[in-house]
């Protein structure tokens, strides 16, 4: 089996998930790997001390485990992907077995930061969305899905998310093969991506 890896990155709330969903709809055989699954545990964190751990720094992720999993998949072997509890900020005891497929999509904030990760990717996409839109989306998601308060989201955004974006995510744009303004809602860009994906799938 020839396995192709596509990496999709961009700031928090940029619309990466929409791009992933659009590709997955067009190529149902695709397997999605989220970098969020590889966060390191920080069980001491709560809404009251949310900035005591920087989740917007490359060190917050277990890059070594993610790389091992990606290499296994690229070599046609199944891997065991960790699961993360975003309410309690810790890795779960359960792992999910992921079978290889012709198309693997890696989605995450810091996936271009590590040169080793970049080197295993066949196509690198950067979703470029204005900061105000990204913040609104993050605010809505963290309140609805992660049990956060408005105050804790704002504090985390201003103290670590925004600096992390400018230090570790925005500079990685230079490594992208394709930059997608406005993410999955940019129909012209998505058609280019579909064409590109089709070509790499054909080899």
Residue pairs with C-beta under 8 A, 6 or more apart in sequence:
1 76
1 100
1 102
2 102
2 203
3 73
3 74
3 75
3 76
3 100
3 101
3 102
3 103
3 104
4 102
4 103
4 104
4 122
4 123
4 200
4 201
5 70
5 73
5 74
5 104
5 105
5 106
5 120
5 121
5 122
5 123
6 23
6 103
6 104
6 105
6 106
6 121
6 122
6 123
6 124
6 125
6 197
7 106
7 107
7 108
7 111
7 112
7 117
7 118
7 121
7 123
7 124
7 125
8 16
8 19
8 20
8 105
8 106
8 107
8 108
8 111
8 125
8 127
9 16
9 107
9 108
9 109
9 110
9 111
9 112
9 124
9 125
9 126
9 127
9 169
9 172
9 176
10 16
10 109
10 126
10 127
10 128
10 129
10 169
10 180
10 183
11 109
11 127
11 129
11 131
11 134
11 165
11 169
11 170
12 56
12 109
12 134
12 138
12 161
12 165
13 129
13 133
13 134
13 135
13 136
13 137
13 138
13 141
14 127
14 128
14 129
14 134
14 183
15 127
15 129
15 137
15 182
15 183
15 184
15 185
16 107
16 108
16 127
16 183
17 107
18 183
18 184
18 185
19 125
19 127
19 180
19 183
19 184
19 190
19 193
20 32
20 105
20 107
21 184
22 184
22 190
23 30
23 105
23 193
23 194
23 197
24 30
24 32
24 105
26 194
26 197
27 103
27 197
27 201
29 101
29 102
29 103
30 101
30 103
30 104
30 105
31 73
31 98
31 99
31 100
31 101
31 103
31 104
31 105
32 104
32 105
32 107
33 66
33 69
33 70
33 73
33 81
33 98
33 104
33 105
33 106
33 107
34 107
34 108
35 61
35 66
35 106
35 107
35 108
35 109
35 110
35 111
36 84
36 86
36 108
37 81
37 82
37 83
37 84
38 61
38 62
38 63
38 65
38 66
38 82
38 84
38 108
39 55
39 60
39 61
39 62
39 84
39 89
39 91
40 59
40 60
40 61
40 62
40 91
41 89
41 90
41 91
42 53
42 55
42 60
42 89
42 90
43 88
43 89
43 90
44 52
44 53
45 52
45 53
45 89
47 147
47 148
47 149
47 151
47 152
48 152
50 148
50 152
50 155
50 156
51 155
51 156
51 159
51 160
53 60
53 89
54 60
54 160
54 164
55 156
55 160
56 109
56 160
56 161
56 163
56 164
56 165
56 168
57 160
57 164
57 168
58 110
58 113
58 114
58 168
61 108
61 110
62 82
63 110
63 114
63 116
63 117
65 82
66 117
67 114
67 116
67 117
67 120
68 79
69 79
69 80
69 81
69 98
70 79
70 104
70 106
70 117
70 120
71 120
72 78
72 79
72 100
73 79
73 98
73 100
73 101
73 104
74 100
74 104
74 120
76 100
77 100
78 97
78 98
78 99
78 100
79 97
79 98
80 95
80 96
80 97
80 98
81 95
81 96
81 97
81 98
82 91
82 92
82 95
83 91
83 92
83 94
83 95
83 96
84 90
84 91
84 92
85 91
85 92
86 145
86 146
87 146
87 147
102 201
103 197
103 201
106 117
106 121
109 164
109 168
109 169
110 168
110 169
111 117
111 118
111 121
112 118
112 124
112 126
112 172
112 175
112 176
113 168
113 169
113 172
118 124
118 175
122 200
123 177
123 178
123 196
123 197
123 200
124 175
124 176
124 177
124 178
125 176
125 177
125 178
125 179
125 180
125 193
126 172
126 173
126 176
126 178
126 179
126 180
127 180
127 183
127 184
128 173
128 179
128 180
128 181
128 182
129 181
129 182
129 183
131 162
131 165
135 157
138 153
138 157
138 161
139 150
139 153
139 154
139 157
142 148
142 153
143 149
143 150
143 153
173 179
178 189
178 192
178 193
178 196
180 186
180 189
180 190
180 193
181 189
182 189
184 190
